[in-house]
Amino acid sequence: MLLRQRQLVVLARWPAPGRCKRRLAAGCGTLAAAGMQAALNRHTLASARRGAQRAGAELWLAADGLGPRALRRWAAAQGLVHFRGQGGGGLGCRLQRQLRCAFARGAQQVVLIGSDLPQLEPQDLERAFAALEQRGLVLGPAADGGYWLIGLNRAGFQRAGARLTAGVPWGSAAVLAHTLQQATALGLEPLLLRRQGDLDHRADLAPWRGRRR
């Protein structure tokens, strides 16, 4: 499969004090939160790079919190060739924008992940792309009731349009349930990957630190 037919997009925040997750900063302070976010960005991008290579996918960084020139410098520092901004709006709008951009560039399968995934492994991403060979939609359930990964193939995207990410109660424990209901209504049968957690609190780093010892 040609590289352009599969696209893996990592949605990341620039790890500056005051621009990281509010819940994390509230628990450990803005400087510590920025340091943790930077470490998780590196971990996620490293796993994404290996996963993209194994899956034959083009890796993109979609960043928030910095301008075009700074984004170019940040991407270059990470060794990334492909990058773009996330744009404005809520999470649903930003996800939809990334999907539209990827499919407009000729992708046949697109997988989106965040950058705060302590337990992410390259094989998770391989499984996501493999699932899109048979299913229109793949989701990675998160421990907090949301999802850490969403992937669509072109047929699934054409069927779902913007409806899959519209009206989702973002930030609640009902995100995954709502998305599954929407998928059923749209005639999509998603494949679910393994459940894992993202980074909202300092304690969420424990599984990652345990593996690195």
ZIGI-V675692 format. One record per residue. OMEGA is omega in radians with two decimals (NA if undefined). D_CENTER is the distance of its C-alpha to the mean C-alpha in whole Angstrom. Layout:
omega=OMEGA d_center=D_CENTER
omega=OMEGA d_center=D_CENTER
This chain:
omega=-3.14 d_center=22
omega=-3.10 d_center=22
omega=-3.05 d_center=19
omega=-3.10 d_center=18
omega=3.07 d_center=18
omega=3.13 d_center=15
omega=3.07 d_center=12
omega=-3.07 d_center=9
omega=3.06 d_center=6
omega=3.08 d_center=5
omega=-3.02 d_center=5
omega=3.02 d_center=8
omega=3.01 d_center=11
omega=-3.00 d_center=15
omega=3.11 d_center=16
omega=3.10 d_center=19
omega=-3.13 d_center=21
omega=-3.12 d_center=21
omega=3.12 d_center=18
omega=-3.07 d_center=16
omega=-3.09 d_center=15
omega=-3.13 d_center=19
omega=3.11 d_center=19
omega=-3.13 d_center=18
omega=3.13 d_center=21
omega=-3.09 d_center=23
omega=-3.05 d_center=23
omega=-3.13 d_center=24
omega=-3.03 d_center=24
omega=-3.13 d_center=23
omega=3.13 d_center=24
omega=3.13 d_center=22
omega=3.12 d_center=19
omega=3.10 d_center=19
omega=3.10 d_center=20
omega=3.13 d_center=17
omega=3.11 d_center=14
omega=3.13 d_center=16
omega=3.14 d_center=16
omega=3.04 d_center=13
omega=-3.13 d_center=11
omega=3.14 d_center=14
omega=-3.10 d_center=13
omega=-3.13 d_center=9
omega=3.09 d_center=11
omega=3.10 d_center=14
omega=3.13 d_center=12
omega=3.14 d_center=10
omega=3.13 d_center=13
omega=3.12 d_center=15
omega=3.13 d_center=13
omega=3.12 d_center=13
omega=-3.11 d_center=17
omega=-3.09 d_center=18
omega=-3.09 d_center=16
omega=-3.08 d_center=18
omega=3.05 d_center=15
omega=-3.07 d_center=14
omega=3.13 d_center=12
omega=2.98 d_center=11
omega=3.04 d_center=10
omega=-2.94 d_center=9
omega=3.11 d_center=11
omega=3.02 d_center=13
omega=3.11 d_center=16
omega=-3.10 d_center=18
omega=-3.06 d_center=20
omega=-3.12 d_center=20
omega=3.12 d_center=23
omega=3.10 d_center=21
omega=3.12 d_center=18
omega=3.13 d_center=20
omega=-3.13 d_center=21
omega=3.13 d_center=18
omega=-3.14 d_center=16
omega=3.13 d_center=20
omega=3.10 d_center=20
omega=-3.12 d_center=17
omega=-3.08 d_center=19
omega=-3.13 d_center=16
omega=-3.02 d_center=18
omega=-3.12 d_center=15
omega=3.05 d_center=14
omega=3.09 d_center=14
omega=3.08 d_center=14
omega=-3.07 d_center=12
omega=-3.08 d_center=15
omega=3.13 d_center=16
omega=3.11 d_center=16
omega=-3.07 d_center=15
omega=3.14 d_center=11
omega=3.11 d_center=12
omega=-3.10 d_center=14
omega=3.07 d_center=11
omega=-3.13 d_center=9
omega=3.12 d_center=12
omega=3.14 d_center=13
omega=3.10 d_center=10
omega=3.14 d_center=11
omega=3.14 d_center=15
omega=-3.10 d_center=15
omega=-3.13 d_center=13
omega=3.09 d_center=16
omega=3.12 d_center=19
omega=3.07 d_center=18
omega=3.12 d_center=20
omega=3.04 d_center=16
omega=3.09 d_center=17
omega=-3.12 d_center=14
omega=3.09 d_center=11
omega=3.11 d_center=7
omega=3.04 d_center=4
omega=2.99 d_center=1
omega=-3.08 d_center=3
omega=-3.07 d_center=6
omega=-3.05 d_center=9
omega=-3.08 d_center=9
omega=-3.06 d_center=13
omega=-3.08 d_center=13
omega=3.07 d_center=11
omega=3.13 d_center=13
omega=-3.12 d_center=13
omega=3.05 d_center=15
omega=-3.10 d_center=12
omega=3.03 d_center=11
omega=-3.13 d_center=14
omega=-3.14 d_center=15
omega=3.14 d_center=12
omega=3.10 d_center=14
omega=3.13 d_center=17
omega=-3.11 d_center=16
omega=2.99 d_center=16
omega=-3.07 d_center=19
omega=-3.07 d_center=21
omega=3.11 d_center=19
omega=-3.03 d_center=17
omega=3.02 d_center=14
omega=-3.13 d_center=12
omega=3.03 d_center=11
omega=-3.10 d_center=10
omega=3.11 d_center=12
omega=-3.09 d_center=12
omega=-3.10 d_center=15
omega=3.12 d_center=15
omega=3.07 d_center=15
omega=3.02 d_center=12
omega=-3.11 d_center=9
omega=-3.14 d_center=6
omega=2.96 d_center=5
omega=3.12 d_center=7
omega=3.12 d_center=9
omega=2.91 d_center=13
omega=-3.03 d_center=16
omega=3.14 d_center=18
omega=3.12 d_center=20
omega=3.13 d_center=18
omega=3.12 d_center=16
omega=3.12 d_center=20
omega=-3.03 d_center=21
omega=-3.04 d_center=18
omega=-3.13 d_center=18
omega=-3.01 d_center=17
omega=-3.08 d_center=19
omega=-3.11 d_center=16
omega=3.14 d_center=14
omega=3.06 d_center=17
omega=-3.14 d_center=19
omega=3.12 d_center=16
omega=-3.05 d_center=18
omega=3.13 d_center=14
omega=3.14 d_center=15
omega=3.10 d_center=17
omega=-3.08 d_center=18
omega=-3.06 d_center=18
omega=-3.11 d_center=15
omega=-3.13 d_center=14
omega=3.12 d_center=18
omega=-3.12 d_center=18
omega=3.10 d_center=16
omega=3.08 d_center=18
omega=3.09 d_center=21
omega=-3.14 d_center=19
omega=3.12 d_center=19
omega=3.14 d_center=22
omega=-3.13 d_center=24
omega=3.13 d_center=22
omega=3.12 d_center=23
omega=3.09 d_center=20
omega=-3.04 d_center=20
omega=2.94 d_center=17
omega=-3.12 d_center=16
omega=3.07 d_center=15
omega=-3.13 d_center=14
omega=3.13 d_center=15
omega=3.05 d_center=14
omega=-3.06 d_center=13
omega=3.00 d_center=13
omega=-3.05 d_center=10
omega=3.05 d_center=13
omega=-3.09 d_center=15
omega=-3.12 d_center=18
omega=-3.11 d_center=20
omega=-3.14 d_center=21
omega=3.12 d_center=17
omega=-3.04 d_center=18
omega=-3.14 d_center=21
omega=-3.13 d_center=19
omega=3.13 d_center=18
omega=3.13 d_center=21
omega=-3.13 d_center=23
omega=-3.06 d_center=22
omega=-3.14 d_center=22
omega=NA d_center=26
